[in-house]
């Protein structure tokens, strides 16, 4: 495991890997910042965030939009896109909103996205690190003993699993694995609190057959909180009313798993 304590260490680490560009694939309009805001800030000059699911699905349940204070999902997604623009501009990263609705992403559409990224670089994706969600939004252990232990130590437990994290990971992995690409995964907050890093690495091995090396980055907590709070519409539904709980969730080190065969 490699620990990177500051922005300079992140830059040196990327240079040692021969990485000129970083592309972070974010399932939704806040996942990249929640999960790796410090890393994004450290590598802003060479990083682009590409968000897959950015639009409301007609006819979908409006429950989450109502929890976030909106009359419907369409107005919620509009606000979230605007929040993401503000956050990306503050970070200084390039970014794209791909405009997919839930259920619309396919292997063919992801192949087209990857081809565009390949053609944008003179050496394809060999000097680009593609960072995919690790799938922490998938199922987590939920035994009564586990929940009691978390409650006793006041440790965050993550939120309800979201299948689109795993779907995004798998779609991009299956397209990229057959190319000369550099691939890594990032642990998604707040979901990652429901898993240990070792569990996530084992899950990547059992699900995708890839061994990974772990890199942890310790972001400046106050800077990260400031960026996360730019996503105002999602703060209470995801982090609750209490700022103290929000701080505990965001103290988890940012964690990236790089596929071993691609780190040489």
C-alpha positions in Angstrom: 0.0 0.0 0.0 1.2 3.5 -0.9 0.3 6.5 1.2 0.3 9.9 -0.4 0.1 12.7 2.2 -0.2 15.8 -0.1 -0.7 17.1 -3.6 3.0 17.0 -4.5 3.1 13.3 -3.6 0.1 12.6 -5.9 1.9 14.4 -8.8 5.1 12.4 -8.2 3.2 9.1 -8.0 1.5 9.8 -11.3 4.8 10.8 -12.9 6.4 7.6 -11.7 3.6 5.6 -13.4 4.1 7.5 -16.6 0.5 9.0 -16.4 0.0 12.2 -18.3 -3.8 12.2 -18.1 -6.4 11.0 -15.6 -10.0 10.3 -16.6 -12.4 9.7 -13.6 -15.7 8.0 -14.6 -18.4 9.1 -12.2 -21.7 7.3 -12.2 -23.6 10.3 -10.8 -23.2 14.1 -10.5 -21.4 14.0 -7.1 -19.6 10.6 -6.8 -16.2 11.9 -8.0 -16.0 14.8 -5.6 -17.4 12.8 -2.6 -14.9 10.1 -3.3 -11.7 11.7 -4.5 -12.0 15.5 -4.3 -8.5 15.7 -2.8 -7.0 13.6 -5.6 -8.8 15.7 -8.2 -7.5 18.9 -6.7 -4.0 17.5 -6.6 -4.1 16.4 -10.3 -6.4 19.1 -11.7 -4.1 20.0 -14.6 -4.2 16.5 -16.0 -7.7 15.3 -14.9 -11.1 15.1 -16.6 -14.3 13.9 -14.8 -16.8 12.2 -17.0 -20.3 11.7 -15.5 -22.5 9.0 -17.0 -26.0 9.3 -15.5 -26.9 13.0 -15.5 -30.6 13.1 -16.5 -33.9 12.2 -15.0 -35.8 9.1 -16.2 -39.4 10.0 -17.2 -41.8 8.2 -15.0 -39.3 7.3 -12.3 -40.1 7.5 -8.6 -39.9 11.1 -7.3 -39.1 10.0 -3.7 -35.5 11.0 -3.8 -36.2 14.3 -5.5 -38.8 15.1 -2.7 -36.2 14.2 0.0 -33.8 16.7 -1.7 -36.5 19.4 -1.7 -37.6 19.3 -5.3 -41.0 18.8 -6.9 -39.8 16.3 -9.4 -36.6 14.5 -10.6 -36.3 16.7 -13.7 -35.8 19.8 -11.5 -33.5 17.9 -9.1 -31.2 16.8 -11.9 -31.1 20.3 -13.4 -29.9 21.6 -10.0 -27.4 18.8 -9.6 -25.8 19.5 -13.0 -25.5 23.2 -12.0 -23.9 22.2 -8.7 -21.4 20.0 -10.5 -20.4 22.8 -12.9 -19.6 25.0 -9.9 -17.6 22.2 -8.2 -15.7 21.3 -11.3 -14.9 25.0 -12.0 -13.7 25.4 -8.5 -11.5 22.3 -8.8 -10.2 23.4 -12.1 -10.8 20.0 -13.8 -12.2 19.4 -17.2 -15.5 17.7 -17.2 -18.3 16.2 -19.3 -22.0 15.3 -18.6 -22.8 12.5 -20.9 -26.6 12.8 -20.6 -27.6 9.2 -19.9 -30.7 8.2 -18.1 -31.0 5.2 -15.8 -30.9 2.1 -18.0 -29.6 3.8 -21.1 -25.9 3.0 -20.9 -24.8 -0.1 -22.9 -21.6 -1.8 -24.0 -21.9 -0.2 -27.4 -22.3 3.4 -26.0 -19.4 3.0 -23.6 -17.3 1.6 -26.5 -18.0 4.9 -28.4 -17.0 7.0 -25.4 -13.7 5.1 -25.0 -12.9 5.4 -28.8 -13.3 9.2 -28.5 -11.0 9.2 -25.5 -8.4 7.1 -27.4 -8.4 9.3 -30.5 -7.9 12.4 -28.3 -4.4 11.1 -27.2 -1.4 10.5 -29.5 -0.6 7.2 -27.7 -4.2 6.1 -27.1 -4.9 5.4 -23.5 -1.5 4.0 -22.5 -0.5 7.2 -20.7 -4.0 7.9 -19.4 -5.2 6.4 -16.0 -8.8 5.5 -16.3 -10.4 5.5 -12.8 -13.6 3.6 -12.5 -15.9 3.2 -9.4 -14.8 0.2 -7.4 -18.4 -0.9 -6.8 -18.6 0.2 -3.2 -22.2 1.1 -4.0 -23.0 -2.6 -4.3 -24.1 -4.9 -1.5 -22.4 -4.7 1.8 -22.5 -6.9 4.9 -25.7 -6.1 6.9 -25.8 -8.5 9.8 -27.3 -7.3 13.1 -24.0 -7.7 14.8 -22.3 -5.6 12.1 -24.9 -2.8 12.5 -24.6 -2.8 16.3 -20.8 -2.6 16.1 -21.0 0.4 13.8 -23.5 2.1 16.1 -21.3 1.5 19.2 -18.2 3.1 17.6 -20.2 5.8 15.8 -18.8 4.8 12.5 -20.6 5.8 9.3 -22.3 2.9 7.6 -22.7 4.2 4.1 -26.1 4.6 2.4 -28.5 2.4 0.5 -26.5 0.5 -2.3 -26.9 1.9 -5.8 -26.6 -0.7 -8.6 -25.5 2.0 -11.2 -22.0 2.1 -9.5 -21.4 -1.6 -10.3 -23.0 -1.2 -13.7 -20.7 1.7 -14.6 -17.7 -0.2 -13.4 -18.5 -3.3 -15.3 -19.4 -1.6 -18.6 -16.1 0.4 -18.7 -14.0 -2.5 -17.4 -15.2 -4.9 -20.2 -14.5 -2.3 -22.9 -11.1 -1.2 -21.5 -9.7 -4.6 -20.5 -9.2 -5.5 -24.1 -7.3 -2.3 -24.9 -3.8 -1.1 -24.0 -5.2 1.0 -21.2 -4.1 1.9 -17.7 -7.0 1.1 -15.3 -7.7 1.8 -11.7 -10.7 2.0 -9.4 -11.6 4.4 -6.6 -13.6 3.6 -3.4 -16.8 5.6 -3.5 -17.9 7.7 -0.6 -20.1 7.4 1.4 -20.7 3.8 0.3 -17.0 2.8 1.0 -17.6 3.1 4.8 -19.6 -0.1 4.6 -16.5 -2.0 3.3 -12.9 -2.3 4.3 -10.2 -1.7 1.6 -9.3 -5.3 1.8 -12.9 -6.3 1.1 -13.0 -4.0 -1.9 -9.8 -5.4 -3.3 -11.1 -8.9 -2.8 -14.4 -8.0 -4.5 -12.5 -6.6 -7.5 -10.5 -9.8 -7.7 -13.5 -12.1 -7.5 -15.8 -10.0 -9.7 -13.3 -8.9 -12.4 -10.3 -11.2 -12.0 -7.9 -8.4 -11.5 -5.3 -7.9 -8.8 -4.7 -4.4 -7.6 -2.3 -2.3 -5.7 -3.7 0.2 -3.2 -2.9 3.9 -3.0 -4.4 6.0 -0.3 -4.5 9.8 -0.3 -5.1 12.0 2.8 -6.9 15.1 1.5 -7.2 18.4 3.4 -10.5 17.8 5.3 -11.6 21.4 5.3 -11.1 21.8 1.6 -12.9 18.5 0.9 -15.9 19.5 3.1 -16.1 22.9 1.2 -16.3 21.1 -2.1 -18.8 18.5 -1.0 -21.0 21.2 0.4 -21.3 22.7 -3.1 -23.7 19.8 -3.8 -26.3 21.4 -1.5 -29.3 19.4 -2.8 -27.7 16.1 -1.7 -26.3 17.0 1.7 -29.2 16.2 3.9 -30.5 13.0 2.0 -27.0 11.5 2.0 -25.2 13.0 5.0 -28.0 13.9 7.3 -28.6 17.1 9.3 -25.5 16.9 11.5 -22.2 18.4 10.3 -20.3 16.2 12.7 -21.5 13.1 11.0 -20.6 14.6 7.6 -17.1 15.2 8.9 -16.7 11.6 10.1 -17.8 10.3 6.7 -15.3 12.5 4.9 -12.3 11.6 7.1 -11.9 8.3 5.4 -8.7 8.3 3.3 -9.3 8.5 -0.5 -8.5 5.1 -1.9 -7.5 4.1 -5.4 -6.8 0.5 -6.6 -4.6 0.3 -9.6 -4.6 -2.9 -11.7 -1.2 -4.6 -11.0 -0.3 -5.6 -14.5 -0.7 -1.9 -15.6 1.5 -0.3 -13.0 4.8 -1.4 -14.6 
